[in-house]
Amino acid sequence: MEELKFRDKFHIKYLYTCFNKLLLMSIAEKVIEEFEKDIRLRKKFAELFITEPDIKLVLINAVIAEVATKRDINELRSEFRNEINQLRSEINQLRNDIWSNFKWTIGVIITVWGASIIPILLKIAGII
């Protein structure tokens, strides 16, 4: 039998790798389908999965990274209090601005009324 050339060996190895990938992919797809169909199977897998100490440690570390600590909560609380106090300050400033504008408007109305109505009343009364 003739010995295979390098190129032929490469093609055989490539075909073997592709076949394995397809085989593994189809097996993985079947496993996923079974997990989607059967709750009991998912629970059993989860039990087996977390009984392994190394995997349990990895899961715990991943979960702990996402959990908020008391310090995180206190920092958020402090930030919220600062924002609330800032909003209160802005509301008070707006309230003072509105009150100032209201007093100015009343002053203008009284001035205009006094400048136009009082001379008319005095004229009617015969004083002017």
C-alpha positions in Angstrom: 0.0 0.0 0.0 1.3 3.4 -0.9 2.1 5.7 1.9 -0.1 8.8 2.3 1.4 12.1 1.3 1.4 15.0 3.8 -1.4 16.7 2.0 -3.5 13.6 2.1 -2.8 13.2 5.9 -3.8 16.8 6.4 -7.1 16.3 4.6 -7.9 13.2 6.5 -7.1 15.0 9.8 -9.3 17.9 8.7 -12.2 15.7 7.8 -11.9 13.8 11.1 -11.9 17.1 13.0 -15.0 18.4 11.1 -16.8 15.1 11.7 -16.0 15.2 15.4 -17.3 18.8 15.6 -20.5 17.8 13.8 -20.9 14.8 16.0 -20.3 16.8 19.2 -22.6 19.6 18.0 -25.4 17.2 17.4 -24.9 15.5 20.7 -24.8 18.9 22.5 -28.0 19.9 20.7 -29.7 16.7 21.8 -28.6 17.3 25.4 -30.0 20.8 25.3 -33.3 19.6 23.8 -33.6 17.0 26.6 -32.9 19.6 29.3 -35.6 21.9 27.7 -38.1 19.0 27.7 -37.6 17.4 31.1 -37.6 19.4 34.3 -36.5 16.3 36.3 -33.5 16.0 34.1 -32.5 19.6 34.7 -32.9 19.2 38.4 -30.8 16.1 38.5 -28.1 17.9 36.4 -28.1 20.8 38.7 -27.8 18.5 41.7 -24.8 16.8 40.2 -23.3 20.0 39.0 -23.3 21.7 42.5 -22.2 18.7 44.4 -18.7 19.1 42.9 -16.7 21.3 45.3 -14.7 23.2 42.6 -17.8 24.0 40.6 -19.7 25.0 43.8 -16.8 27.4 44.6 -16.9 29.0 41.1 -20.6 29.4 41.3 -20.5 31.0 44.8 -17.7 33.4 43.7 -19.7 34.4 40.6 -22.8 35.0 42.7 -20.9 36.9 45.4 -19.5 39.3 42.8 -23.1 40.3 41.9 -24.4 40.7 45.4 -24.7 44.1 47.0 -23.0 44.5 50.3 -24.1 46.6 53.2 -21.4 49.1 52.3 -22.8 49.3 48.8 -26.3 49.9 50.1 -25.1 52.5 52.5 -23.2 54.3 49.7 -26.3 54.3 47.6 -28.4 55.6 50.5 -25.9 58.4 51.0 -26.0 59.3 47.4 -29.8 59.3 47.4 -29.9 61.5 50.4 -27.5 64.0 48.8 -29.6 64.1 45.7 -32.8 64.5 47.7 -31.2 67.4 49.7 -30.0 69.0 46.4 -33.6 68.7 45.0 -35.0 70.2 48.2 -32.6 73.1 47.9 -33.5 73.6 44.2 -37.3 73.5 45.1 -36.7 76.1 47.9 -34.8 78.3 45.4 -37.7 78.0 42.9 -40.2 78.8 45.7 -38.3 81.9 46.6 -38.1 83.0 43.0 -41.8 82.5 42.5 -42.5 84.5 45.7 -40.3 87.3 44.5 -41.9 87.3 41.1 -45.4 87.4 42.7 -44.5 90.3 45.0 -43.0 92.2 42.0 -46.2 91.5 39.9 -48.4 92.7 42.7 -46.3 95.8 43.1 -46.6 96.6 39.3 -50.4 96.0 39.4 -50.8 98.4 42.4 -48.6 101.0 40.8 -50.4 100.9 37.5 -53.8 100.9 39.2 -52.7 103.8 41.4 -51.4 105.8 38.5 -54.5 105.3 36.4 -57.5 104.8 38.7 -56.7 107.2 41.5 -56.6 110.3 39.2 -59.9 109.3 37.7 -61.5 108.9 41.1 -60.1 112.2 42.2 -61.4 113.9 39.1 -64.9 112.3 39.7 -64.9 113.5 43.3 -64.0 117.0 42.1 -60.8 117.2 44.0 -58.7 117.7 40.9 
